[in-house]
């Protein structure tokens, strides 16, 4: 059985030599829908991964497959199916709209292009139902221009459009970073509804580990285009193994009065690029546990347990993840995983 989406040894190098993604192998199946966070600092390659999964840019090396077909060789009906089944919600709730059209346009166009309704009345019913599902009132939303809606309303409208399409895969790139904290739980709950009720797998791209923890089933931590750690979100966030993940976790202001910031061992913030060479660990210049072999050899993904890997020589007594293909980790351990409380306390 083919994967829903597969990145096979994908590398992306931009002009000037910037390596955005470095030899990533990653797949998701649609038999068990899940929410997988792609997390890391700015410049880690997470948005590039999302853009490539959407087919917006080709890999420099490697291949990307959708349902077993090379994404960049799709044409005709296969390409139409891909465009319908793979949807996106982007960070900026302003840029998605043409200011000269009423907001109805963002839903009317896909309904017409993909022939989702047989009449104008049916199209209207679909639009209204989709808006209600994300907490919007159709009578207060439809017929308005983008500037007449708040940023939160525009972002929820973008999620409603995705709901309308009944996608198989949703790429959500920082969907709550530009909306008020009071609306984040509503938008994230809408994403959960896509997974729970419609069976949609979601790649949730974020720099915010707090929302990643609350909304995700699994997580991939990227640094300079490489995977540092990945697996079950509970294990990765509560028991981080890689020094980089520990640095990220320690910077999160958790709502725990007994915990102080900076309890982890201090990690130097100055990058020594001569240490983090093309052949060595990319995090070597910032790592308090750096060893000589870290400077000359890149660690593989060591399997801490069935649902947890880390790319660090501290765990070289553990087995290496076969093929370093992350999809083998994303097999649910729970019969009905529902996240870590997305509807409560996401701020």
GUVEXRO-481667 format. One record per residue (C-alpha): residue number from 1; x, y, z. Coordinates in nm, 4 decimals. Layout:
 resi       xx       yy       zz
  NUM        X        Y        Z
...
***
This chain:
 resi       xx       yy       zz
    1   0.0000   0.0000   0.0000
    2   0.1408   0.3384  -0.1029
    3   0.1802   0.6282   0.1393
    4  -0.0465   0.9302   0.1279
    5   0.2604   1.1553   0.1175
    6   0.6253   1.0565   0.1042
    7   0.9469   1.2577   0.0958
    8   1.2242   1.0260  -0.0123
    9   1.5768   1.1524   0.0671
   10   1.4753   1.5079  -0.0163
   11   1.7299   1.7896  -0.0198
   12   1.6605   2.1508  -0.1124
   13   1.9469   2.3890  -0.1842
   14   1.8674   2.7476  -0.2811
   15   2.0808   2.9791  -0.4917
   16   2.3855   3.0871  -0.2965
   17   2.4262   2.7447  -0.1418
   18   2.1753   2.7732   0.1428
   19   2.0651   2.4227   0.2422
   20   1.7010   2.4440   0.3507
   21   1.6369   2.0688   0.3757
   22   1.9073   1.8055   0.3998
   23   1.8331   1.4415   0.3096
   24   1.4874   1.4136   0.4691
   25   1.2900   1.0884   0.4461
   26   0.9396   1.1179   0.5793
   27   0.5993   0.9646   0.5049
   28   0.2423   0.9707   0.6325
   29  -0.0423   0.7262   0.5706
   30  -0.4134   0.7988   0.5583
   31  -0.5317   0.4839   0.7352
   32  -0.4802   0.6496   1.0768
   33  -0.5205   1.0300   1.0499
   34  -0.2879   1.2255   1.2757
   35  -0.1525   1.5741   1.3377
   36   0.2232   1.5932   1.2958
   37   0.4059   1.9098   1.3995
   38   0.7133   2.0293   1.2103
   39   0.8907   2.2533   1.4615
   40   1.2123   2.4494   1.4955
   41   1.3658   2.7937   1.4958
   42   1.3324   3.0367   1.2066
   43   1.5485   2.9104   0.9214
   44   1.5204   2.5467   1.0237
   45   1.3526   2.4446   0.6971
   46   1.0021   2.3752   0.8238
   47   0.8201   2.6115   0.5848
   48   1.0305   2.4850   0.2948
   49   0.9137   2.1329   0.3778
   50   0.5533   2.2518   0.3692
   51   0.5957   2.4336   0.0372
   52   0.7529   2.1256  -0.1172
   53   0.4761   1.8999   0.0132
   54   0.2287   2.1325  -0.1596
   55   0.4218   2.1014  -0.4863
   56   0.5172   2.4689  -0.4941
   57   0.8873   2.3962  -0.5367
   58   1.0805   2.0909  -0.6580
   59   1.3529   1.9189  -0.4534
   60   1.7155   1.9670  -0.5539
   61   1.7639   1.5945  -0.5033
   62   1.5274   1.3200  -0.3951
   63   1.1607   1.2693  -0.4763
   64   0.8196   1.3576  -0.3345
   65   0.5281   1.1198  -0.3868
   66   0.1532   1.1553  -0.3404
   67  -0.0341   0.8256  -0.3275
   68   0.2657   0.6569  -0.4862
   69   0.3003   0.8998  -0.7783
   70   0.5860   1.1450  -0.8258
   71   0.4341   1.4796  -0.7314
   72   0.6205   1.6716  -1.0016
   73   0.5067   1.4338  -1.2746
   74   0.1354   1.4622  -1.1997
   75  -0.0835   1.5946  -1.4797
   76  -0.4432   1.6020  -1.5928
   77  -0.6933   1.4412  -1.3592
   78  -0.4239   1.3211  -1.1159
   79  -0.3038   1.6784  -1.0661
   80  -0.6624   1.7998  -1.0179
   81  -0.7194   1.5345  -0.7519
   82  -0.3979   1.6369  -0.5752
   83  -0.4996   2.0049  -0.5754
   84  -0.8342   1.9156  -0.4221
   85  -0.7095   1.6635  -0.1667
   86  -0.4091   1.8628  -0.0404
   87  -0.5009   2.2011   0.1054
   88  -0.3158   2.4723   0.2959
   89  -0.3734   2.7322   0.5656
   90  -0.0986   2.9927   0.5781
   91   0.0357   3.2228   0.8472
   92  -0.0834   3.5581   0.7160
   93  -0.4655   3.5915   0.7302
   94  -0.4403   3.9099   0.5183
   95  -0.2399   3.7875   0.2178
   96  -0.4845   3.5114   0.1206
   97  -0.7526   3.7558   0.0077
   98  -0.7957   3.9835  -0.2927
   99  -0.9136   4.3158  -0.1452
  100  -1.1294   4.3839  -0.4538
  101  -1.3448   4.0732  -0.4001
  102  -1.5879   3.9947  -0.1234
  103  -1.4748   3.7115   0.1029
  104  -1.7346   3.4817  -0.0543
  105  -1.4933   3.4589  -0.3484
  106  -1.2428   3.2448  -0.1563
  107  -1.5089   2.9727  -0.1226
  108  -1.7011   3.0225  -0.4467
  109  -1.3975   2.9646  -0.6692
  110  -1.3077   2.6135  -0.5418
  111  -1.6754   2.5123  -0.5379
  112  -1.6994   2.6100  -0.9049
  113  -1.3583   2.4782  -1.0128
  114  -1.4028   2.1384  -0.8500
  115  -1.7781   2.1174  -0.9187
  116  -1.8623   2.0600  -0.5534
  117  -2.2238   2.1809  -0.5838
  118  -2.4990   2.1269  -0.8399
  119  -2.6692   2.4620  -0.7838
  120  -2.6121   2.8046  -0.6322
  121  -2.8414   2.7135  -0.3447
  122  -2.6408   2.4006  -0.2669
  123  -2.3173   2.5994  -0.2879
  124  -2.4569   2.8533  -0.0430
  125  -2.5596   2.5784   0.1996
  126  -2.2096   2.4264   0.1824
  127  -2.0470   2.7621   0.2500
  128  -2.2712   2.8400   0.5454
  129  -2.2234   2.4956   0.7026
  130  -1.8466   2.5256   0.6689
  131  -1.8463   2.8711   0.8286
  132  -2.0585   2.7551   1.1226
  133  -1.8202   2.4642   1.1815
  134  -1.5359   2.7096   1.2564
  135  -1.7423   2.9387   1.4763
  136  -1.8357   3.2036   1.2181
  137  -2.1848   3.3390   1.1570
  138  -2.2631   3.3325   0.7833
  139  -2.4839   3.6413   0.8068
  140  -2.1933   3.8368   0.9595
  141  -1.9263   3.6991   0.7252
  142  -2.0547   3.6501   0.3723
  143  -2.1018   3.9584   0.1574
  144  -1.8198   4.1501   0.3262
  145  -1.4833   4.2635   0.1972
  146  -1.1632   4.1338   0.3654
  147  -1.0904   4.4647   0.5415
  148  -1.4286   4.4418   0.7129
  149  -1.3297   4.1237   0.8963
  150  -1.0787   4.0817   1.1782
  151  -0.7604   3.8804   1.1352
  152  -0.9108   3.5980   1.3399
  153  -1.2223   3.5904   1.1223
  154  -1.0128   3.5808   0.8065
  155  -0.8020   3.2950   0.9385
  156  -1.1078   3.0950   1.0431
  157  -1.2529   3.1572   0.6984
  158  -0.9366   3.0061   0.5483
  159  -0.9862   2.6974   0.7675
  160  -1.3525   2.6857   0.6600
  161  -1.2410   2.6805   0.2987
  162  -1.0189   2.3812   0.3746
  163  -1.3118   2.2059   0.5466
  164  -1.5208   2.2701   0.2375
  165  -1.2780   2.0800   0.0163
  166  -1.2819   1.7619   0.2302
  167  -0.9041   1.7214   0.1895
  168  -0.6936   1.4151   0.2653
  169  -0.3958   1.6259   0.3784
  170  -0.3765   1.9778   0.5204
  171  -0.0558   2.1813   0.5444
  172  -0.1051   2.4400   0.8209
  173   0.1882   2.6834   0.8298
  174   0.1862   2.8886   1.1525
  175  -0.1952   2.9198   1.1345
  176  -0.2353   3.0880   1.4752
  177   0.0760   3.3036   1.5036
  178  -0.0979   3.6229   1.3863
  179  -0.4295   3.5926   1.5713
  180  -0.5287   3.6835   1.9250
  181  -0.4642   3.4274   2.1961
  182  -0.8388   3.4031   2.2596
  183  -0.8930   3.2698   1.9061
  184  -0.6091   3.0186   1.8948
  185  -0.7991   2.7420   2.0684
  186  -1.0930   2.7900   1.8296
  187  -0.8723   2.7597   1.5212
  188  -0.6763   2.4659   1.6606
  189  -0.9996   2.2909   1.7563
  190  -1.1129   2.3372   1.3945
  191  -0.7974   2.1557   1.2846
  192  -0.8753   1.8769   1.5304
  193  -1.2245   1.8562   1.3840
  194  -1.0726   1.8012   1.0402
  195  -0.8747   1.5075   1.1757
  196  -1.1397   1.3655   1.4056
  197  -1.4527   1.3934   1.1893
  198  -1.3177   1.3994   0.8341
  199  -1.0099   1.1795   0.8708
  200  -0.7644   1.4472   0.7559
  201  -0.3934   1.4168   0.8269
  202  -0.2390   1.7541   0.9153
  203   0.1175   1.8790   0.8961
  204   0.1239   2.1584   1.1546
  205   0.4242   2.3842   1.0931
  206   0.5182   2.5984   1.3920
  207   0.7919   2.7529   1.6029
  208   0.5603   2.7387   1.9067
  209   0.6166   2.4208   2.1060
  210   0.3288   2.5021   2.3399
  211   0.0636   2.4766   2.0696
  212   0.2529   2.1895   1.9069
  213   0.2284   1.9953   2.2322
  214  -0.1431   2.0630   2.2755
  215  -0.2527   1.9961   1.9176
  216  -0.0217   1.7227   1.7876
  217   0.0064   1.3475   1.7967
  218   0.3679   1.3480   1.6765
  219   0.6443   1.6027   1.6236
  220   0.9575   1.6497   1.4130
  221   1.2245   1.8905   1.5409
  222   1.4319   2.0483   1.2617
  223   1.7590   2.2396   1.2835
  224   1.9289   2.3797   0.9730
  225   1.7321   2.1461   0.7520
  226   1.8085   1.8268   0.9443
  227   1.6024   1.6212   1.1878
  228   1.7334   1.6485   1.5432
  229   1.4563   1.4582   1.7178
  230   1.1155   1.3122   1.6312
  231   0.8402   1.0923   1.7642
  232   0.5419   1.0860   1.9960
  233   0.4791   1.4454   2.1055
  234   0.4395   1.3503   2.4735
  235   0.7799   1.1832   2.4808
  236   0.9638   1.4467   2.2814
  237   0.8268   1.7432   2.4771
  238   0.8280   1.5937   2.8279
  239   1.1472   1.3875   2.7890
  240   1.3598   1.5632   2.5247
  241   1.6787   1.3750   2.4398
  242   1.8615   1.6003   2.1941
  243   2.0422   1.9049   2.3416
  244   1.8761   2.1274   2.0798
  245   1.5274   2.0119   2.1781
  246   1.6210   2.0656   2.5425
  247   1.7208   2.4227   2.4551
  248   1.3868   2.4839   2.2826
  249   1.1864   2.3317   2.5675
  250   1.3743   2.5327   2.8282
  251   1.2836   2.8558   2.6481
  252   0.9089   2.7890   2.6733
  253   0.7263   2.9812   2.9500
  254   0.5264   2.6856   3.0832
  255   0.2401   2.7664   3.3273
  256   0.4164   2.5952   3.6172
  257   0.5095   2.8169   3.9112
  258   0.7490   2.5552   4.0487
  259   0.9580   2.5610   3.7319
  260   1.2049   2.8386   3.6558
  261   1.3399   2.9253   3.3165
  262   1.6975   2.8259   3.2461
  263   1.7019   2.5091   3.4576
  264   1.8643   2.3158   3.1759
  265   2.2384   2.3372   3.1332
  266   2.3231   2.6599   2.9513
  267   2.3778   2.6102   2.5804
  268   2.6014   2.8594   2.4047
  269   2.4196   3.0665   2.1445
  270   2.7280   3.1458   1.9342
  271   2.7503   2.9203   1.6320
  272   3.0953   2.7939   1.5420
  273   3.0419   2.7225   1.1727
  274   3.3861   2.5688   1.1416
  275   3.2715   2.3025   1.3879
  276   2.9253   2.2541   1.2367
  277   3.0740   2.1445   0.9074
  278   2.9083   1.9691   0.6176
  279   3.0265   1.6349   0.7527
  280   2.9681   1.6881   1.1251
  281   2.6654   1.7454   1.3443
  282   2.5045   2.0792   1.2590
  283   2.4426   2.1537   1.6246
  284   2.8005   2.0821   1.7343
  285   2.8925   2.4500   1.7665
  286   2.6189   2.5085   2.0250
  287   2.6178   2.1763   2.2062
  288   2.7490   2.1439   2.5655
  289   2.8068   1.7697   2.5086
  290   3.0055   1.8000   2.1859
  291   3.2623   1.5262   2.1214
  292   3.5372   1.5038   1.8620
  293   3.3386   1.2680   1.6427
  294   3.0509   1.5185   1.6393
  295   3.2767   1.7555   1.4458
  296   3.3601   1.5124   1.1688
  297   3.0644   1.2738   1.1480
  298   2.6911   1.3347   1.1331
  299   2.4973   1.1194   1.3812
  300   2.2181   0.8997   1.2452
  301   1.8725   0.8813   1.3985
  302   1.9076   0.6584   1.7032
  303   1.5874   0.4849   1.8114
  304   1.5302   0.5672   2.1783
  305   1.2176   0.3536   2.1681
  306   0.9460   0.2561   1.9218
  307   0.8081   0.6096   1.8895
  308   1.1109   0.8288   1.9626
  309   1.4388   0.9015   1.7792
  310   1.7234   1.1484   1.8301
  311   2.0181   1.2374   1.6083
  312   2.2869   1.2479   1.8766
  313   2.5939   1.0382   1.9564
  314   2.4919   1.0416   2.3241
  315   2.2645   0.7503   2.2276
  316   2.5014   0.5549   2.0027
  317   2.4330   0.2375   2.1995
  318   2.0759   0.2438   2.0682
  319   1.9785   0.0939   1.7298
  320   1.9621   0.3194   1.4249
  321   1.6202   0.3896   1.2740
  322   1.6017   0.1689   0.9617
  323   1.6462   0.3831   0.6551
  324   1.6050   0.6883   0.8798
  325   1.2454   0.7000   0.7498
  326   1.0370   0.8890   1.0024
  327   0.7056   0.7440   0.8891
  328   0.7756   0.4261   1.0853
  329   0.7402   0.6303   1.4071
  330   0.3973   0.7669   1.3272
  331   0.1921   0.4620   1.4091
  332  -0.0586   0.5510   1.6772
  333  -0.0215   0.3805   2.0143
  334  -0.3665   0.4954   2.1198
  335  -0.7006   0.3793   1.9879
  336  -0.8470   0.7295   1.9726
  337  -0.5776   0.9912   2.0180
  338  -0.7321   1.3308   2.0768
  339  -0.4339   1.5506   2.1473
  340  -0.3292   1.6991   2.4790
  341  -0.6216   1.9256   2.5565
  342  -0.6392   2.1616   2.2628
  343  -0.9612   2.3180   2.3835
  344  -0.8220   2.4141   2.7211
  345  -0.5382   2.6464   2.7988
  346  -0.3839   2.7064   2.4570
  347  -0.2351   3.0523   2.4824
***
